[in-house]
Amino acid sequence: MEETLAVRKLDRLGVVLVAGGIAATALLPFIYVKANRIAAGKPMLLTQLLPQTSVIILLVLLVATALATLFLRNAIVRLGLGTLCLAALITAIGLTATAATPPGSTVARMTPGGSFWVLFGVIGLIISDALVKIRLTPWMRVAALVAYAALLGICLSSGLLDSLSILREFSTRSAQFWTEAYSHLLLAFGSLAIAIVLGLPLGILCFWVPKLRAIVLQTLSLIQTIPSLALFGILMLPLGYLAANVPLAADIGIRGIGTAPALIALVLYSLLPIVANTVVGLEGVDPSVRDAAAGMGLTRRQILTGIDLPLAFPVILTGIRIVLVQAIGMVTIAALIGGGGFGIFIFQGLGQTAMDLVLLGAVPTVFFAFSSAVILDAVIESIQGPAA
């Protein structure tokens, strides 16, 4: 009976996370020391780096964080230890990479190993769990995101991580990186804006005309089932024909490959969440409210703009959040047809068997998608209010 009670006192999520962290530390390399970008490299476990002070501090904090996760219910203490552990992890990988890099070498690559990424994920989940249990307000969650982004920014600007392979790839491609970052965000937010302009009126029309609703939603659902690469391919032929036969189309940038098919495909994929959430949001408005407004002499348009849309806006915004996160991820595939974006680094890295180059495209994509989700979640909860 006492053993059962002791097990119950353990945090179940903590057991899983700590077990994963221990297994990763013992079995997976913390860093790979490579002679060049595509070399296999020499794997080094965290325990092999013990003489380094930063690694000793990291291990001590890992043990303290593990014990706090398993036995402590105080979320603030767990958050503080998790944050210190995250800072120690980043510091340890940076100093280890600097120590392992041969002096004056420009081709050597120090790549974080599986142990680093597992520990990074485990610590991130511990911090996220603590933040959830603290029950931060929506904008406090955004402030926490800004704080952790600032912590990462300080580490990057200090030069601590300059010896890591992903930063070496960035230093040789910094101009291209910012160009592709602009292209990536332009495609994602541009397709979102067009989808809102098209999807919102279409959703309102579907709400007003039930017979049209089924046809529109089924058609948009069918588009969602088409694989993205297949849709890009389908669009290439008509757009290429249009560019070849209509000079004005070519003049404004419409071609079989490039931004045009990528933008159109992203808009088509984005329509369903916006249209569907618009319909659901409008259906969620209490009919008695509309009846009261109509009894006061308000026109259909006044009811729509003054009552329906404001009340349905949180649900519509949820659809916009889904679309934005989806678009940020899908823009990476557009690189295959010349659409630009971070996908260029990902597919170049895959083609050259250079995982550091893959990370250069994948990491900022994940960061932008996660940040967008957190910010829009905060906006939605703020609009809904504490009662929701």
C-alpha positions as CSV (number, residue, x, y, z in Angstrom):
1,M,0.0,0.0,0.0
2,E,2.8,2.4,0.9
3,E,4.5,1.7,-2.5
4,T,1.3,2.5,-4.3
5,L,0.9,5.8,-2.5
6,A,4.5,6.6,-3.3
7,V,4.0,6.0,-7.0
8,R,0.9,8.2,-6.9
9,K,2.9,11.0,-5.5
10,L,5.1,11.0,-8.5
11,D,4.2,13.3,-11.4
12,R,3.2,11.0,-14.3
13,L,4.4,13.4,-17.0
14,G,7.5,13.9,-15.0
15,V,8.3,10.2,-14.9
16,V,8.0,10.0,-18.7
17,L,10.1,13.1,-19.3
18,V,12.8,12.1,-16.8
19,A,13.0,8.6,-18.1
20,G,13.4,10.0,-21.7
21,G,16.1,12.4,-20.5
22,I,18.1,9.8,-18.7
23,A,17.9,7.4,-21.7
24,A,19.0,10.1,-24.1
25,T,21.9,11.2,-21.9
26,A,23.1,7.6,-21.5
27,L,22.6,6.4,-25.1
28,L,22.7,9.2,-27.5
29,P,25.6,11.5,-28.4
30,F,25.6,15.1,-27.2
31,I,27.6,16.4,-30.0
32,Y,29.2,15.3,-33.3
33,V,32.6,16.5,-34.2
34,K,32.9,16.6,-38.0
35,A,35.9,17.3,-40.2
36,N,33.5,18.9,-42.7
37,R,29.8,19.4,-43.4
38,I,29.1,15.9,-44.9
39,A,31.5,13.8,-42.9
40,A,30.0,11.3,-40.5
41,G,31.7,12.8,-37.5
42,K,32.8,11.5,-34.1
43,P,29.9,11.1,-31.6
44,M,30.6,12.2,-28.0
45,L,28.3,11.4,-25.1
46,L,27.6,13.9,-22.4
47,T,29.4,11.8,-19.9
48,Q,32.6,11.9,-22.0
49,L,32.6,15.7,-21.6
50,L,32.5,15.7,-17.8
51,P,35.9,17.5,-17.2
52,Q,34.2,20.6,-18.7
53,T,32.8,22.9,-16.0
54,S,29.7,23.8,-18.1
55,V,28.9,20.1,-18.5
56,I,29.2,19.5,-14.7
57,I,26.9,22.4,-14.0
58,L,24.5,21.1,-16.7
59,L,24.4,17.6,-15.1
60,V,23.8,19.1,-11.6
61,L,20.9,21.2,-12.9
62,L,19.5,18.2,-14.9
63,V,19.4,16.1,-11.7
64,A,17.8,19.0,-9.7
65,T,15.2,19.6,-12.4
66,A,14.5,15.9,-12.6
67,L,13.9,15.7,-8.9
68,A,11.7,18.8,-8.9
69,T,9.7,17.4,-11.8
70,L,9.1,14.1,-10.0
71,F,8.4,15.3,-6.5
72,L,7.6,19.0,-6.3
73,R,4.2,20.4,-7.0
74,N,5.4,24.0,-6.9
75,A,5.2,25.1,-10.5
76,I,7.2,28.3,-10.0
77,V,10.2,26.3,-8.6
78,R,9.9,23.9,-11.5
79,L,9.8,26.7,-14.0
80,G,12.8,28.4,-12.5
81,L,14.9,25.2,-12.5
82,G,13.8,24.4,-16.0
83,T,14.8,27.8,-17.2
84,L,18.2,27.5,-15.6
85,C,18.6,24.1,-17.0
86,L,17.7,25.3,-20.5
87,A,20.3,28.1,-20.2
88,A,22.9,25.6,-19.0
89,L,22.1,23.3,-21.9
90,I,22.6,26.0,-24.5
91,T,25.8,27.2,-22.8
92,A,27.2,23.7,-22.6
93,I,26.6,23.0,-26.3
94,G,28.2,26.3,-27.2
95,L,31.3,25.9,-25.1
96,T,31.7,22.3,-26.1
97,A,31.5,23.2,-29.8
98,T,34.0,26.0,-29.3
99,A,36.5,23.7,-27.5
100,A,36.2,21.0,-30.1
101,T,36.7,23.2,-33.1
102,P,40.3,23.2,-34.4
103,P,41.9,26.7,-34.2
104,G,41.5,28.5,-37.5
105,S,39.3,25.9,-39.1
106,T,36.5,27.1,-41.3
107,V,35.3,23.7,-42.6
108,A,35.0,21.7,-39.3
109,R,31.4,21.3,-38.1
110,M,30.2,20.8,-34.6
111,T,26.6,19.4,-34.8
112,P,24.3,18.9,-31.8
113,G,23.5,15.2,-31.3
114,G,20.4,13.4,-30.4
115,S,21.0,13.8,-26.7
116,F,21.0,17.6,-27.0
117,W,17.7,17.7,-29.0
118,V,16.0,15.2,-26.6
119,L,17.1,17.2,-23.6
120,F,16.0,20.4,-25.3
121,G,12.6,18.9,-25.9
122,V,12.2,17.5,-22.4
123,I,13.2,20.7,-20.7
124,G,10.9,22.6,-23.0
125,L,8.0,20.4,-22.0
126,I,8.8,20.8,-18.3
127,I,8.8,24.6,-18.8
128,S,5.5,24.4,-20.8
129,D,3.9,22.2,-18.2
130,A,5.0,24.6,-15.4
131,L,3.6,27.6,-17.3
132,V,0.3,25.8,-17.8
133,K,0.0,25.0,-14.1
134,I,0.8,28.6,-13.2
135,R,-2.2,29.6,-15.3
136,L,-0.7,32.7,-16.9
137,T,-3.0,35.2,-18.5
138,P,-2.9,35.2,-22.4
139,W,-0.6,38.2,-22.7
140,M,1.6,36.9,-19.9
141,R,2.2,33.8,-22.1
142,V,3.2,36.1,-24.9
143,A,5.5,37.9,-22.5
144,A,7.0,34.5,-21.6
145,L,7.6,33.7,-25.3
146,V,9.3,37.1,-25.7
147,A,11.5,36.4,-22.6
148,Y,12.7,33.0,-23.9
149,A,13.2,34.4,-27.4
150,A,15.3,37.2,-25.8
151,L,17.3,34.6,-23.9
152,L,18.1,32.8,-27.2
153,G,18.8,36.2,-28.8
154,I,21.4,37.0,-26.1
155,C,23.1,33.6,-26.6
156,L,23.2,34.2,-30.4
157,S,24.4,37.8,-30.3
158,S,27.1,37.0,-27.7
159,G,28.9,34.6,-30.1
160,L,28.5,31.7,-27.6
161,L,27.0,29.5,-30.3
162,D,29.1,30.6,-33.3
163,S,31.0,27.4,-33.5
164,L,27.9,25.3,-34.0
165,S,27.3,24.0,-37.5
166,I,24.0,25.6,-38.0
167,L,25.5,29.0,-37.2
168,R,28.4,28.3,-39.5
169,E,25.9,27.6,-42.3
170,F,24.1,30.8,-41.4
171,S,27.3,32.9,-41.5
172,T,28.0,31.8,-45.1
173,R,24.4,32.3,-46.2
174,S,23.2,35.2,-44.1
175,A,22.1,37.4,-47.0
176,Q,20.2,34.5,-48.6
177,F,18.7,33.6,-45.2
178,W,17.1,37.0,-44.8
179,T,15.9,37.0,-48.4
180,E,14.3,33.6,-48.0
181,A,12.9,34.6,-44.6
182,Y,11.2,37.6,-46.2
183,S,9.9,35.4,-49.1
184,H,8.6,32.8,-46.5
185,L,6.7,35.2,-44.4
186,L,5.4,37.1,-47.5
187,L,3.9,33.9,-48.9
188,A,2.5,32.8,-45.6
189,F,0.9,36.1,-44.6
190,G,0.0,37.0,-48.2
191,S,-1.9,33.8,-48.7
192,L,-3.6,34.3,-45.4
193,A,-4.8,37.8,-46.3
194,I,-6.1,36.6,-49.7
195,A,-7.9,33.7,-48.0
196,I,-9.5,36.0,-45.5
197,V,-10.7,38.3,-48.3
198,L,-12.2,35.4,-50.2
199,G,-13.2,33.1,-47.4
200,L,-15.0,35.4,-45.1
201,P,-17.7,36.6,-47.6
202,L,-17.9,33.0,-48.9
203,G,-18.6,31.8,-45.3
204,I,-21.2,34.4,-44.8
205,L,-22.9,33.4,-48.1
206,C,-22.8,29.8,-47.0
207,F,-24.5,30.7,-43.8
208,W,-27.2,32.6,-45.5
209,V,-27.8,30.0,-48.2
210,P,-27.7,26.5,-46.6
211,K,-28.1,24.8,-50.0
212,L,-24.8,26.4,-51.1
213,R,-23.1,25.4,-47.9
214,A,-22.8,21.7,-48.5
215,I,-21.5,22.2,-52.1
216,V,-18.8,24.7,-51.1
217,L,-17.6,22.9,-48.0
218,Q,-17.4,19.6,-49.8
219,T,-15.5,21.2,-52.7
220,L,-13.0,22.8,-50.2
221,S,-12.7,19.5,-48.3
222,L,-11.8,17.7,-51.6
223,I,-9.0,20.3,-52.2
224,Q,-7.6,19.5,-48.8
225,T,-7.3,15.8,-49.7
226,I,-5.0,16.7,-52.7
227,P,-1.3,16.3,-51.7
228,S,0.5,19.6,-51.8
229,L,3.1,18.6,-54.4
230,A,0.3,17.2,-56.6
231,L,-1.6,20.5,-56.4
232,F,1.5,22.4,-57.3
233,G,1.9,20.2,-60.3
234,I,-1.7,20.6,-61.3
235,L,-1.4,24.4,-61.2
236,M,1.9,24.5,-63.2
237,L,0.3,23.6,-66.5
238,P,-2.5,26.2,-66.7
239,L,-0.4,28.9,-65.2
240,G,2.4,28.1,-67.7
241,Y,0.0,28.2,-70.6
242,L,-1.4,31.5,-69.3
243,A,2.1,33.1,-69.0
244,A,3.0,31.9,-72.5
245,N,-0.2,33.2,-74.2
246,V,-1.2,36.3,-72.2
247,P,1.6,38.9,-72.0
248,L,0.0,40.7,-69.2
249,A,0.0,37.6,-67.0
250,A,3.8,37.1,-67.6
251,D,4.4,40.8,-66.9
252,I,2.8,40.6,-63.4
253,G,4.8,37.5,-62.5
254,I,2.4,34.6,-63.3
255,R,4.4,31.6,-64.4
256,G,4.2,27.8,-64.3
257,I,6.8,27.8,-61.5
258,G,7.6,30.2,-58.8
259,T,5.5,32.3,-56.5
260,A,2.2,32.2,-58.4
261,P,1.4,28.5,-58.2
262,A,2.7,28.4,-54.6
263,L,0.4,31.4,-53.6
264,I,-2.6,30.0,-55.3
265,A,-2.2,26.5,-53.7
266,L,-1.7,28.1,-50.3
267,V,-4.9,30.1,-50.7
268,L,-6.9,27.1,-51.8
269,Y,-5.7,25.1,-48.8
270,S,-6.5,28.0,-46.5
271,L,-10.1,28.5,-47.6
272,L,-11.7,25.6,-45.8
273,P,-10.8,26.5,-42.2
274,I,-11.8,30.1,-42.7
275,V,-15.1,29.3,-44.5
276,A,-16.0,26.5,-42.1
277,N,-15.2,28.5,-38.9
278,T,-17.1,31.5,-40.3
279,V,-20.2,29.3,-40.7
280,V,-19.8,27.7,-37.3
281,G,-19.2,31.1,-35.6
282,L,-22.3,32.6,-37.2
283,E,-24.4,29.6,-36.3
284,G,-23.3,29.9,-32.7
285,V,-24.9,33.3,-32.4
286,D,-28.2,33.1,-30.4
287,P,-31.1,33.5,-32.9
288,S,-33.1,35.4,-30.3
289,V,-30.4,38.2,-30.4
290,R,-31.0,38.5,-34.2
291,D,-34.7,38.5,-33.7
292,A,-34.4,41.3,-31.1
293,A,-32.2,43.3,-33.5
294,A,-34.6,42.8,-36.4
295,G,-37.5,43.9,-34.1
296,M,-35.6,47.1,-33.4
297,G,-35.6,47.8,-37.2
298,L,-32.0,46.8,-38.0
299,T,-31.3,45.7,-41.5
300,R,-29.7,42.4,-42.4
301,R,-26.5,44.1,-43.1
302,Q,-26.5,46.0,-39.8
303,I,-27.3,42.8,-38.0
304,L,-24.3,41.1,-39.7
305,T,-21.8,43.8,-39.0
306,G,-23.1,44.9,-35.6
307,I,-24.0,41.6,-34.0
308,D,-23.2,38.4,-36.0
309,L,-19.6,39.1,-36.9
310,P,-18.5,40.5,-33.5
311,L,-20.0,37.6,-31.7
312,A,-18.6,35.1,-34.2
313,F,-15.1,36.7,-34.4
314,P,-13.4,34.4,-31.8
315,V,-14.4,31.3,-33.8
316,I,-13.4,32.9,-37.1
317,L,-10.0,34.0,-35.6
318,T,-9.5,30.3,-34.5
319,G,-9.7,29.4,-38.2
320,I,-7.3,32.1,-39.1
321,R,-4.9,30.8,-36.5
322,I,-5.1,27.3,-38.0
323,V,-4.5,28.7,-41.5
324,L,-1.5,30.8,-40.5
325,V,0.3,27.9,-38.7
326,Q,-0.6,25.6,-41.6
327,A,0.7,28.1,-44.2
328,I,4.0,28.8,-42.4
329,G,4.7,25.0,-42.6
330,M,3.5,24.5,-46.1
331,V,5.5,27.3,-47.6
332,T,8.6,25.1,-47.1
333,I,7.3,22.7,-49.8
334,A,6.9,25.7,-52.2
335,A,10.6,25.8,-52.5
336,L,10.4,22.7,-54.8
337,I,8.7,24.8,-57.5
338,G,10.8,27.9,-57.0
339,G,8.5,29.6,-54.5
340,G,11.4,30.5,-52.2
341,G,11.3,30.4,-48.4
342,F,13.1,28.3,-45.8
343,G,12.4,25.2,-47.7
344,I,15.3,26.0,-50.0
345,F,17.7,25.3,-47.2
346,I,15.8,22.1,-46.2
347,F,15.8,20.6,-49.7
348,Q,19.4,21.7,-50.4
349,G,20.5,20.0,-47.2
350,L,18.6,16.8,-48.0
351,G,20.2,16.8,-51.5
352,Q,23.7,17.3,-50.1
353,T,23.2,15.1,-47.0
354,A,24.0,18.1,-44.9
355,M,21.6,18.0,-41.9
356,D,23.0,21.3,-40.6
357,L,21.6,23.0,-43.7
358,V,18.3,21.3,-43.1
359,L,18.2,22.7,-39.6
360,L,18.9,26.2,-40.9
361,G,15.5,26.0,-42.7
362,A,13.6,23.9,-40.2
363,V,14.4,25.7,-37.0
364,P,13.1,29.2,-38.0
365,T,10.0,27.6,-39.6
366,V,9.1,25.9,-36.3
367,F,9.9,29.1,-34.4
368,F,7.6,31.2,-36.5
369,A,4.8,28.7,-36.5
370,F,5.0,28.2,-32.7
371,S,5.2,32.0,-32.1
372,S,2.2,32.7,-34.3
373,A,0.1,30.1,-32.5
374,V,0.9,31.5,-29.1
375,I,0.2,35.1,-30.1
376,L,-3.1,34.3,-31.8
377,D,-4.2,32.0,-29.0
378,A,-3.6,35.0,-26.7
379,V,-5.7,37.3,-28.9
380,I,-8.5,34.7,-29.1
381,E,-8.6,34.2,-25.3
382,S,-8.5,37.9,-24.7
383,I,-11.5,38.5,-27.0
384,Q,-13.5,35.6,-25.4
385,G,-12.8,36.8,-21.9
386,P,-12.3,34.9,-18.7
387,A,-15.8,33.5,-18.8
388,A,-14.9,31.5,-21.9
